[in-house]
């Protein structure tokens, strides 16, 4: 006993000495004006690439002197000791990237219970007697960084304290035989104490997983803060923490433009690092046909973070080389919570967006709903010139058109989740979206020779009316067993999609002086489509000892597609169908898939290997049948060289299947001189993607080489010199490749000035294929750069400005000019964070995405300038009601690839 008491006294004296005034005096003495501790922690977050977790009430009023030059070269532990000890605060290293900060407990001499319960002798320090368990929330999800206290059962005397790891696990080692109990204290949860249990013998004591319950009273008074950088770097992804970003205004599409390595084209298609990209919202797929509408309807202020997954495993469908997962804000507390948002923007044209989301939870049942309306005008314009007569190379045809959409986009999401018991949940999910748009689609075609007056001008005063309805219905089951070592998800999804588009083309032909020559016949085109997608899927994860992990699953997807094109004109005096340009098509496709991913972790090394098998069958009634089976391997190797340097290498093979409608022999006239047609001969394209990644302190570098076979692009396939009509169709190229170096570098310049820099310092791509029977090959160097600067003006006000620039590049067999612009925004927090006001602008200096696409295929040359509405200002307001927010589980639907191809 004396030996234990003596050892305990030594421990306590060392603790006092470590944080005593004399010890503090011997540490580095900071100089300068005292600054808010929260601001200093934000600076350290960026400098050391770590996160700090603390109760805001313990930090918000604390100030400390800090001079970055004084602490240069010192470890994070030395810095925290110097800053926190004078404030009577302590810190705990949870793991390599997370540090917990809490008030230092009042010093006391260990009592006899503590000293006798601890194994302090050398022979007992191997922790033969060990206690382990796991702490979960109401939804059976892990509670990280939660305080766990070991007590003696007889008199509740304190023995040891511990914190759970990111997976909710805790353990106590070197514990003497005896009877104990455990008390759990989690922020926002009701305290919980286990029943007494016995420690002794050689067996490990495994505590059953402990599910905590929410405490409304605590959540009203305590606020948890995690000081995270705006962008976090991981081995396979970047995490864009936009919850409190000044750019989180307007809609989600505007926010994506500010994300590192994300490119949003003129037609609002989204890609990450130039790869075909899967878009998920809370791990749920977004239909490609309504992707733009959904992202425009969803307020950026509803987003908590964006995961930019640059190296997805075989778990994801083989159709994608990258994944963007948008995580929204949801609540999972007893009672009613939610938020209301109102946004608007204006350039030459204006639009507005309103959104209301709410969550209600009672006992085991959770119901969530989110509804929104986006209304406004959208401009898209194209100015093109093409030379297509080899007998008269200077003779040209212009194709200038402008489409102004007056649109209404309605969206609703609803979900219900019921917890069957502590290990099982069942859920229902529905996503409804309707998009209505109409407006003018005026076109002007001029005919003539270079440097002369046009011979004739055709004016087409067209209009359009389109209605699109898409929905997704899902039922899912989730099982977690054995403290999370087994995880099973089973789901079934049904997705119906409908489109009805009507276009009318009244026109008039004039000579070069403006005199009417004739009025061509009136024609109209109705394009209808009905596609149903059925999916069944199961995913299983098994955690083994020694950091082994297995992920496996199966998926079956069936698609029924019915499309029709009805072309009519009045050349006979009344509107009649023209069979040549009309069609009805039925396509059935089924894809069966299975995958397995095995990963193993060591202290500094991790290896992940996966294989996905997909069997595809397609039956196009009366036209063709396809059947092919493919294997898609993935490999990821990670190595931690030291605390500041880690490297990784990966490989992934992907497939790009053609859109359903492009596989049928349709023929659509976009104007009197341009016709697009389907191509049943299209075959899938394949990518081999090789990546090497390095994180050196704050600098992230990635070198990516992509080799493609069968890239699908839109090309001219036929020219009628007499009528001046060009026919376009999607074709497979022979090959394409790209090698690029990607850079990401955040920098905390001062406590109030942060900058984030990303881009492609240098890249080189090429493409090769056949057009009009001739072989063509293009190649070019390219680069792009984006810099974001965030200025913290006060605790309530911040300002962010983004600038970006793209050089010329090659895509398909075309040359594309670059793009540049500047965005800026203010963020003002109101009513202690319940309200937020954002004011800013997008594309403030140059025309948005105003660029030229040029093609040269011998007898056919063209140049098209694409532009949209730009120089827009916006304002957004949001208000949160109800209790504090806790992140909700996401629902997986599994219909990513099917919806992307609609």
Secondary structure, DSSP 8 states (H G I E B T S, - for coil): -HHHHHHHHHHHHHHHHHTSHHHHHHS----SS-EEHHHHHHHHHHHHT-EEEEEHHHHTT-EE---TTTTTT--HHHHHHHHHGGGTEEEEEEETTEEEEEE--------HHHHHHB--SGGGTT-SS-EEEEEE-TTS-B-TT-EEEEEETTT--EEEEEE--TTSEEEE-SB-SEEEEEEEE-TTB--EE---EEE-SSS-EE---EE--B-HHHHHH--EEEE--SEEE-SSEEEE--TT-TT--SBHHHHHTTSTTEEE-TT--EEETTB-EEEEETTEE--GGGHHHHHHHSBGGGEEEEEEESS--TTS-TT-SEEEEEEE----SSEEEEEEEEEEEESSSEEEEEEEEEEEEETTEEEEEEEEEEEEEEEEEEEEEEE--TTSTTEEEEEEEEEEEEEEEEEEEEEEEEEEETTEEEEEEEEEEEEEEEEEEEEEEEEEETTS--SEEEEEEEEEEEEEEEEEEEEEEEEEETTTTEEEEEEEEEEEEEEEEEEEE-EEEEETTS-EEE----EEEEEEEEEEEEEEEEEEEEE-GGGEEEEEEEEEEEEEEEEEEEEEE-TTSS-EE-GGG-EEEEEEEEEEEEEEEEEEE-SSEEEEEEEEEEEEEEEETTTEEEEEEEEEEEEEEEEEEETTEEEEEEEEEEEE---GGGGS--EEEEETTEEEE--TT---EEEEEEEEEEEETTEEEEEEEEEEES-EEEEEEEEETTTTEEEEEEEE-SEEEEEEEEEEEEEEEETTEEEEEEEEEEEEEEEEEEETTEEEEEEEEEEEEEEEEEEE-SSSEEEEEEEEEE--EEETTEEE--EEEEEEEEEEEEGGGTEEEEEEEES-SS-TT-EEEEEEETTEEEEEEEEE--SEEEEEEEEEESS------------HHHHHT-
